[in-house]
Amino acid sequence: MTRRDLLELKRRLKKEDCTFTRMTGCYVGGNKQKVVTFAESFLNLPDEEFFKYLEIAKKALSGTLGNNQLQLFFPTEEEGAGGKQQFFMGLNKSGLKDQGLLDRFYDLVIEHYDYVGNFLILLFHDAYDVMDKTSDRRSLDESSEVYEYFICAICPVTLSKPGLGYIEEENKIGLRLRDWVVAPPENGFVFPAFSERSADVHSISYYTKNAKDPRPAFMKDCLGVAAKRTTTQQKKAFENVVKKAVMGTEHEDDTEAIYLALQENLCDKVEENESSGKDPAPVEIGKDTFARIMEECEIDEYLAPRLAEAYQEEFGEEPPTADAILDTKTLAKNQPKKIQQELQGQVNDLKETLSKVKAANPEAFDSISENDSDGSLDAAAASGLPEASAALAMEPVQPLSEHALLCDIFLRVRPQRAQSVRTEVIDGKNCIIIPVEEGDDIDINGLKTLP
């Protein structure tokens, strides 16, 4: 299942394209009792209700793939007679018209959905005539499959906030009645999953609003599929792997630096993979790959085995992909600090260079320092100028006067060269003659000129 598959389904949920054949629902009270069940021909709903329900169905198809949207697979035992997969196939084939199957489904959700409060279970049935596409994704007027599926959305139902309002019957402002309002879904799924533009009866597309707690018990006990962690959970698990390995060692104070080094390496791998070709497969970070990453990050030989053991314990059964454990937010947050550290390193290098210059020629350096009243040396070092520019910056430069700024021609030469400047009349025109030597650094209006 890809993001493109989900978007293809979601784009159809518009007034002019929607082909939902039926919608059913069950409103569940706070003590787990069925308050009301209902069934509707979806396309015959009033516009106000039509669009509200359509928004709920869209929400069950929203979110980031791998985080809010998970493709979950049925284990072998659930695909046999009496298994959850067979039950969902029967429910789908009935077009949500078999009340016995619907009641059984509602009971299943009510039993296993751990929620304090009222909620609404909604089911939408659809039959999508999937048009074939060319290799460049242009649609053809031919269809090789009718994708029949249903969407389930589980929505909290909460009381509206108390407040004042106009009471028409009494013609006054007073405390308005509080209503039970259906909120966007917290969880949901699509069966069968739409994978590579075709029905995949071996899996469902599961939606969770809360990526930190996708309800793994509900996945397993109610839906019968193998639970999977979201990328949010995997990122947190990877961070805990580093903390666990480093804790109690001499590297404990370097936990953040080690974590960031590993993250930067993962980022490089993701970028290399994305640039390798069109729609490349995600990079799986197994035991051996993680060992190479630690080697590239120059992890201490004492710490590396501890990290490898903690990683294998956490991810050994199901290695994550690089995308799943790449913490882009932490890397972005650290970027200003990284730039500052790099600049500080350049400043330190410049200071070291200046120290060497001073040691080699202390008298010349002291003479320059006496004229450095405006702090040009410090400014040169702090600005990260290369060594050559730093040497030029050591020459004291006075700011331009107002008069100089108003001149048509303004020249500035080193004091020791000023005596060689003279004027001459050439071809009847007054000219300024400035002798130059090989190697002179000449700058005219900001442009470097060779002698």
C-alpha positions as CSV (number, residue, x, y, z in Angstrom):
1,M,0.0,0.0,0.0
2,T,1.3,3.4,-1.0
3,R,0.4,7.0,-0.3
4,R,-0.8,7.2,-3.9
5,D,-3.2,4.3,-3.3
6,L,-4.7,6.2,-0.3
7,L,-5.0,9.4,-2.2
8,E,-6.7,7.7,-5.1
9,L,-9.5,6.5,-2.8
10,K,-9.7,9.8,-0.9
11,R,-10.0,11.9,-4.1
12,R,-13.2,10.1,-4.9
13,L,-14.9,11.2,-1.8
14,K,-16.6,14.2,-3.4
15,K,-20.2,14.9,-4.1
16,E,-19.8,14.3,-7.9
17,D,-17.6,11.3,-7.6
18,C,-18.8,9.5,-4.5
19,T,-20.4,6.1,-5.2
20,F,-21.1,4.9,-1.6
21,T,-24.0,2.4,-1.9
22,R,-24.9,2.2,1.8
23,M,-24.1,3.5,5.2
24,T,-24.9,1.9,8.6
25,G,-24.1,2.9,12.1
26,C,-24.4,2.1,15.8
27,Y,-24.5,4.7,18.6
28,V,-22.9,3.2,21.8
29,G,-23.6,4.7,25.2
30,G,-21.1,5.2,28.0
31,N,-22.0,1.9,29.7
32,K,-21.4,0.0,26.4
33,Q,-25.0,-0.4,25.5
34,K,-26.4,0.0,22.0
35,V,-28.5,3.1,22.0
36,V,-29.6,3.0,18.4
37,T,-28.6,1.3,15.1
38,F,-29.5,2.7,11.6
39,A,-28.9,2.1,7.9
40,E,-29.2,4.6,5.1
41,S,-28.9,4.8,1.3
42,F,-26.0,7.2,1.3
43,L,-26.6,9.0,-1.9
44,N,-30.2,9.8,-0.8
45,L,-29.1,11.7,2.3
46,P,-29.8,15.5,2.6
47,D,-26.9,17.6,1.5
48,E,-26.1,18.8,5.1
49,E,-25.8,15.2,6.4
50,F,-24.2,13.9,3.2
51,F,-21.2,16.3,3.5
52,K,-20.8,15.7,7.3
53,Y,-20.7,11.9,6.9
54,L,-18.4,12.3,3.9
55,E,-15.9,14.3,6.0
56,I,-15.8,11.5,8.5
57,A,-15.1,8.9,5.8
58,K,-12.3,11.1,4.4
59,K,-10.7,11.4,7.9
60,A,-10.4,7.6,8.0
61,L,-8.3,7.8,4.9
62,S,-6.1,10.7,6.1
63,G,-2.7,11.0,7.8
64,T,0.8,10.0,7.1
65,L,1.5,6.5,5.8
66,G,3.4,4.5,8.4
67,N,2.3,6.8,11.2
68,N,-1.5,7.5,11.1
69,Q,-2.1,4.9,8.3
70,L,-0.8,1.4,8.9
71,Q,-1.2,-1.6,6.6
72,L,-1.9,-4.6,8.9
73,F,-1.9,-8.2,7.8
74,F,-4.0,-11.1,8.9
75,P,-2.0,-14.1,10.4
76,T,-2.7,-17.5,8.8
77,E,-5.1,-18.6,11.5
78,E,-7.4,-15.7,10.9
79,E,-7.7,-16.4,7.2
80,G,-9.4,-19.8,7.7
81,A,-13.0,-20.7,8.5
82,G,-14.2,-18.7,11.5
83,G,-11.4,-16.2,11.3
84,K,-11.7,-12.4,11.3
85,Q,-10.7,-12.1,7.6
86,Q,-13.5,-14.5,6.5
87,F,-16.0,-12.6,8.7
88,F,-15.0,-9.2,7.1
89,M,-15.2,-10.7,3.6
90,G,-18.8,-11.9,4.4
91,L,-19.7,-8.4,5.7
92,N,-18.2,-6.8,2.6
93,K,-19.9,-9.2,0.2
94,S,-23.3,-8.5,1.8
95,G,-23.0,-4.8,1.0
96,L,-23.7,-4.1,4.7
97,K,-27.2,-5.5,4.3
98,D,-27.0,-8.5,6.6
99,Q,-28.2,-7.3,9.9
100,G,-27.0,-10.4,11.7
101,L,-23.4,-9.8,10.5
102,L,-23.7,-6.1,11.4
103,D,-24.8,-6.8,14.9
104,R,-22.0,-9.2,15.4
105,F,-19.5,-6.6,14.2
106,Y,-20.9,-3.9,16.5
107,D,-20.7,-6.3,19.4
108,L,-17.1,-7.1,18.5
109,V,-16.1,-3.5,18.5
110,I,-18.0,-2.6,21.7
111,E,-16.3,-5.5,23.5
112,H,-12.7,-4.6,22.5
113,Y,-12.7,-0.8,21.9
114,D,-11.4,0.6,25.2
115,Y,-13.1,4.0,25.4
116,V,-14.6,5.8,28.3
117,G,-17.7,7.7,27.0
118,N,-20.1,7.5,24.1
119,F,-19.0,6.7,20.6
120,L,-20.4,6.1,17.1
121,I,-19.5,3.2,14.8
122,L,-20.0,4.1,11.2
123,L,-19.6,1.8,8.1
124,F,-19.6,2.9,4.5
125,H,-19.8,0.4,1.6
126,D,-18.5,1.2,-1.9
127,A,-17.8,-0.4,-5.2
128,Y,-15.0,1.4,-7.2
129,D,-14.6,0.6,-10.9
130,V,-10.8,0.9,-11.1
131,M,-9.7,2.2,-14.5
132,D,-6.5,0.9,-16.0
133,K,-3.6,3.3,-16.4
134,T,-0.6,3.4,-18.7
135,S,3.0,3.3,-17.5
136,D,3.0,7.1,-17.4
137,R,-0.2,7.0,-15.2
138,R,-2.7,8.1,-17.8
139,S,-6.1,6.7,-17.4
140,L,-7.6,4.4,-20.0
141,D,-11.3,3.8,-20.7
142,E,-11.0,0.2,-19.6
143,S,-11.5,-1.4,-16.2
144,S,-10.0,-4.7,-15.1
145,E,-11.4,-4.8,-11.5
146,V,-14.3,-3.6,-9.4
147,Y,-12.8,-2.9,-6.0
148,E,-15.5,-3.6,-3.4
149,Y,-14.7,-2.4,0.1
150,F,-16.0,-0.9,3.3
151,I,-14.7,1.9,5.5
152,C,-15.2,1.8,9.3
153,A,-14.9,5.0,11.4
154,I,-15.2,5.0,15.2
155,C,-16.0,8.5,16.4
156,P,-16.3,9.9,20.0
157,V,-19.6,11.5,20.8
158,T,-19.3,14.3,23.3
159,L,-21.5,17.0,24.9
160,S,-21.2,20.5,23.4
161,K,-19.7,23.1,25.7
162,P,-22.2,25.0,28.0
163,G,-23.0,28.6,27.2
164,L,-25.7,31.2,26.8
165,G,-28.0,31.4,23.8
166,Y,-31.2,32.7,22.5
167,I,-34.3,30.7,23.6
168,E,-36.8,31.4,20.9
169,E,-39.8,29.9,22.8
170,E,-39.3,32.2,25.8
171,N,-37.8,35.1,23.7
172,K,-34.9,35.6,26.0
173,I,-31.2,34.9,26.5
174,G,-30.6,31.9,28.7
175,L,-28.6,28.7,29.2
176,R,-28.7,26.9,25.9
177,L,-29.3,23.1,25.8
178,R,-26.2,21.0,25.4
179,D,-26.2,18.5,22.5
180,W,-24.3,15.3,21.9
181,V,-22.0,16.0,19.0
182,V,-20.1,13.5,16.8
183,A,-16.4,14.3,16.6
184,P,-13.9,13.2,13.9
185,P,-12.9,9.6,14.1
186,E,-10.2,8.4,16.6
187,N,-9.7,5.1,14.8
188,G,-10.9,3.3,11.7
189,F,-10.0,0.9,8.9
190,V,-10.6,0.0,5.3
191,F,-11.2,-3.7,4.2
192,P,-9.8,-5.0,2.0
193,A,-6.7,-2.7,1.7
194,F,-6.2,-0.9,-1.6
195,S,-2.7,-1.9,-2.6
196,E,-1.1,-1.3,-5.9
197,R,-4.6,-0.2,-7.2
198,S,-6.1,-3.6,-6.4
199,A,-7.9,-5.3,-3.5
200,D,-5.6,-7.0,-0.9
201,V,-7.8,-9.3,1.1
202,H,-4.9,-10.3,3.3
203,S,-4.6,-6.9,4.9
204,I,-6.5,-3.8,6.1
205,S,-5.6,-0.2,6.1
206,Y,-5.8,1.0,9.7
207,Y,-6.3,4.6,10.8
208,T,-5.2,6.0,14.1
209,K,-5.5,9.7,15.1
210,N,-3.1,9.2,18.1
211,A,0.2,7.9,16.7
212,K,1.5,7.6,20.2
213,D,-1.2,5.0,21.1
214,P,-2.6,3.3,18.0
215,R,-4.5,0.7,20.3
216,P,-2.5,-2.5,19.5
217,A,-4.9,-4.6,21.6
218,F,-7.8,-3.5,19.4
219,M,-5.8,-4.3,16.3
220,K,-5.2,-7.9,17.5
221,D,-8.3,-8.8,19.5
222,C,-11.0,-7.0,17.5
223,L,-9.6,-6.9,13.9
224,G,-7.5,-10.1,14.1
225,V,-4.5,-8.5,12.5
226,A,-0.9,-8.4,13.6
227,A,-0.2,-5.2,15.5
228,K,2.4,-2.7,14.2
229,R,4.1,0.3,15.7
230,T,3.7,3.7,14.2
231,T,6.8,5.7,13.2
232,T,6.2,7.9,16.2
233,Q,6.6,4.9,18.5
234,Q,9.6,3.6,16.5
235,K,11.4,6.9,16.8
236,K,10.8,6.9,20.6
237,A,11.9,3.3,20.8
238,F,15.2,4.1,19.0
239,E,15.8,7.1,21.2
240,N,15.3,4.8,24.2
241,V,17.8,2.3,22.7
242,V,20.5,4.9,22.8
243,K,19.7,6.1,26.3
244,K,19.6,2.5,27.6
245,A,23.0,1.7,26.1
246,V,24.7,4.8,27.3
247,M,23.2,4.9,30.8
248,G,25.8,4.2,33.5
249,T,28.8,4.5,31.2
250,E,31.4,7.2,30.9
251,H,29.6,8.4,27.8
252,E,26.4,9.2,29.6
253,D,27.0,13.0,29.2
254,D,27.4,12.5,25.5
255,T,24.0,10.8,25.0
256,E,22.6,13.6,22.9
257,A,25.7,13.9,20.7
258,I,25.7,10.1,20.0
259,Y,22.0,10.2,19.2
260,L,22.4,13.1,16.8
261,A,25.4,11.4,15.1
262,L,23.3,8.3,14.4
263,Q,20.4,10.4,13.2
264,E,22.7,12.4,10.8
265,N,23.9,9.1,9.4
266,L,20.3,7.8,8.9
267,C,19.5,11.1,7.2
268,D,22.3,10.6,4.7
269,K,21.1,7.1,3.9
270,V,17.6,8.3,3.3
271,E,18.8,11.1,1.0
272,E,21.1,8.7,-0.9
273,N,18.2,6.2,-1.3
274,E,15.8,8.9,-2.6
275,S,18.3,10.1,-5.2
276,S,19.0,6.5,-6.4
277,G,15.9,6.3,-8.5
278,K,12.1,6.6,-8.9
279,D,10.0,5.2,-5.9
280,P,13.0,3.3,-4.3
281,A,12.2,0.7,-1.6
282,P,12.8,2.0,2.0
283,V,16.2,1.2,3.5
284,E,15.8,-1.5,6.2
285,I,18.1,-1.0,9.2
286,G,18.8,-4.6,10.3
287,K,21.5,-5.8,12.6
288,D,24.4,-5.6,10.1
289,T,23.3,-2.3,8.7
290,F,23.1,-0.8,12.2
291,A,26.6,-2.1,12.9
292,R,28.0,-0.3,9.8
293,I,26.2,2.9,10.9
294,M,27.9,2.7,14.3
295,E,31.3,2.2,12.6
296,E,30.7,5.2,10.3
297,C,29.8,7.3,13.4
298,E,33.0,6.1,15.1
299,I,31.1,4.8,18.2
300,D,33.4,3.9,21.0
301,E,34.4,0.2,20.8
302,Y,33.2,-0.3,24.4
303,L,29.8,1.3,23.7
304,A,29.1,-0.2,20.3
305,P,28.3,-3.8,21.6
306,R,25.9,-2.3,24.2
307,L,24.2,-0.3,21.5
308,A,24.0,-3.3,19.2
309,E,22.5,-5.5,22.0
310,A,19.9,-2.9,22.9
311,Y,19.0,-2.4,19.3
312,Q,18.6,-6.1,18.6
313,E,16.5,-6.5,21.7
314,E,14.1,-3.7,20.6
315,F,14.0,-4.2,16.9
316,G,15.3,-7.8,16.3
317,E,12.0,-9.3,15.3
318,E,11.0,-6.5,12.9
319,P,13.8,-4.2,11.8
320,P,12.6,-0.7,11.1
321,T,13.3,1.3,8.0
322,A,15.6,4.4,8.1
323,D,12.6,6.6,7.4
324,A,10.7,5.2,10.4
325,I,13.4,6.0,13.0
326,L,14.7,9.2,11.4
327,D,14.0,12.1,13.8
328,T,13.8,15.1,11.4
329,K,12.4,17.4,14.0
330,T,15.4,16.9,16.4
331,L,17.8,17.3,13.5
332,A,16.2,20.6,12.4
333,K,16.1,21.8,16.0
334,N,19.9,21.1,16.3
335,Q,20.8,22.7,13.0
336,P,21.5,26.2,14.4
337,K,23.6,24.8,17.2
338,K,25.6,22.7,14.6
339,I,26.2,25.8,12.5
340,Q,27.3,27.7,15.5
341,Q,29.8,25.0,16.5
342,E,31.2,24.9,13.0
343,L,31.7,28.7,13.0
344,Q,33.3,28.5,16.4
345,G,35.7,25.9,15.0
346,Q,36.6,28.2,12.2
347,V,37.2,31.1,14.6
348,N,39.5,28.9,16.7
349,D,41.4,27.9,13.6
350,L,41.9,31.6,12.7
351,K,43.0,32.4,16.2
352,E,45.6,29.6,16.0
353,T,46.8,31.0,12.6
354,L,47.1,34.5,14.0
355,S,49.1,33.1,17.0
356,K,51.5,31.5,14.6
357,V,51.9,34.7,12.6
358,K,52.6,36.6,15.8
359,A,55.1,34.0,16.9
360,A,56.9,34.2,13.6
361,N,57.0,38.0,13.4
362,P,56.1,39.5,16.8
363,E,57.4,43.0,16.0
364,A,55.2,43.4,12.9
365,F,52.2,42.0,14.7
366,D,52.7,44.4,17.7
367,S,52.9,47.3,15.2
368,I,49.6,46.3,13.6
369,S,47.9,45.7,17.0
370,E,48.8,49.3,18.1
371,N,46.8,50.6,15.1
372,D,43.9,48.2,15.6
373,S,41.7,50.7,17.5
374,D,38.5,49.6,15.8
375,G,39.0,45.9,16.6
376,S,39.4,44.8,13.0
377,L,41.5,41.8,14.0
378,D,38.8,40.4,16.3
379,A,36.2,41.2,13.6
380,A,38.2,39.3,11.0
381,A,38.5,36.3,13.2
382,A,34.9,36.3,14.3
383,S,33.6,36.6,10.8
384,G,35.1,33.3,9.7
385,L,37.4,34.9,7.1
386,P,39.9,32.6,5.4
387,E,43.6,33.1,6.3
388,A,44.4,35.4,3.4
389,S,41.5,37.7,4.1
390,A,42.4,37.7,7.8
391,A,45.9,38.9,6.9
392,L,44.5,41.7,4.8
393,A,42.1,42.6,7.6
394,M,45.1,43.2,9.9
395,E,45.8,46.4,7.9
396,P,43.9,49.2,9.8
397,V,41.2,50.7,7.6
398,Q,39.6,54.0,8.6
399,P,35.9,54.5,7.7
400,L,35.2,56.7,4.6
401,S,34.5,60.4,5.4
402,E,31.4,62.2,4.1
403,H,33.6,64.2,1.7
404,A,35.1,60.9,0.3
405,L,31.6,59.6,-0.4
406,L,30.7,62.7,-2.4
407,C,33.9,62.5,-4.6
408,D,33.7,61.4,-8.3
409,I,37.0,59.7,-7.9
410,F,38.3,58.5,-4.5
411,L,41.6,56.6,-4.1
412,R,43.0,54.9,-1.1
413,V,46.5,53.4,-1.1
414,R,48.8,52.1,1.6
415,P,50.8,55.0,3.3
416,Q,54.2,53.6,2.1
417,R,53.0,53.7,-1.5
418,A,51.4,57.2,-1.4
419,Q,54.6,59.0,-2.3
420,S,54.8,57.2,-5.7
421,V,51.5,58.6,-6.9
422,R,51.8,61.5,-9.3
423,T,49.8,63.4,-11.9
424,E,50.7,63.9,-15.6
425,V,49.1,65.4,-18.7
426,I,48.6,62.7,-21.3
427,D,47.0,63.5,-24.7
428,G,45.8,66.8,-23.2
429,K,44.1,65.2,-20.2
430,N,45.1,65.3,-16.6
431,C,45.8,61.7,-15.4
432,I,46.8,60.1,-12.1
433,I,49.7,57.7,-12.3
434,I,50.0,54.9,-9.8
435,P,52.9,52.6,-10.3
436,V,52.1,48.9,-9.7
437,E,54.2,45.9,-9.0
438,E,53.7,42.2,-9.7
439,G,51.6,40.7,-6.9
440,D,49.9,43.9,-5.9
441,D,46.4,43.5,-4.6
442,I,44.2,46.0,-6.6
443,D,40.5,46.6,-5.9
444,I,38.5,49.0,-8.1
445,N,34.9,49.5,-6.9
446,G,34.9,46.1,-5.4
447,L,36.4,44.3,-8.4
448,K,39.7,42.6,-8.2
449,T,42.1,43.7,-10.9
450,L,45.5,42.1,-11.8
451,P,48.5,44.4,-12.3
